[in-house]
Amino acid sequence: MEEQAVTPLYQDSSKSLVNPNLKGVVYAQVSGSYDFIHARLTK
């Protein structure tokens, strides 16, 4: 038991559509939030 890994009891997930022309969006895996500060649309 001393070397037992921590196993999550649940996993939260979500789906989203992202325009392939949208660049610079950063996804924080820990908090699950998006950072649009440097986001831009390309042609």
QUIRA-V962639 format. One record per residue. N is the residue number from 1. RES is the residue in one small letter. SS is DSSP state (helix for helix, strand for strand, loop for the rest). OMEGA is omega in radians with two decimals (none if undefined). Layout:
BEGIN
N_RES_SS_OMEGA / N_RES_SS_OMEGA
END
This chain:
BEGIN
1_m_loop_-3.09 / 2_e_loop_-3.11 / 3_e_loop_3.14 / 4_q_loop_3.09 / 5_a_loop_3.09 / 6_v_loop_-3.12 / 7_t_loop_3.12 / 8_p_loop_3.13 / 9_l_loop_3.11 / 10_y_loop_3.09 / 11_q_loop_3.13 / 12_d_loop_3.11 / 13_s_loop_3.09 / 14_s_loop_3.13 / 15_k_loop_3.08 / 16_s_loop_3.05 / 17_l_loop_-3.13 / 18_v_loop_3.07 / 19_n_loop_-3.13 / 20_p_loop_3.09 / 21_n_loop_3.12 / 22_l_strand_-3.09 / 23_k_strand_3.04 / 24_g_loop_3.11 / 25_v_loop_-3.13 / 26_v_strand_3.12 / 27_y_strand_3.11 / 28_a_strand_-3.08 / 29_q_loop_-3.11 / 30_v_loop_-3.09 / 31_s_loop_-3.14 / 32_g_loop_-3.12 / 33_s_strand_3.12 / 34_y_strand_3.09 / 35_d_strand_-3.09 / 36_f_loop_-3.08 / 37_i_loop_-3.09 / 38_h_loop_-3.11 / 39_a_loop_3.10 / 40_r_strand_3.07 / 41_l_strand_3.09 / 42_t_loop_3.12 / 43_k_loop_none
END
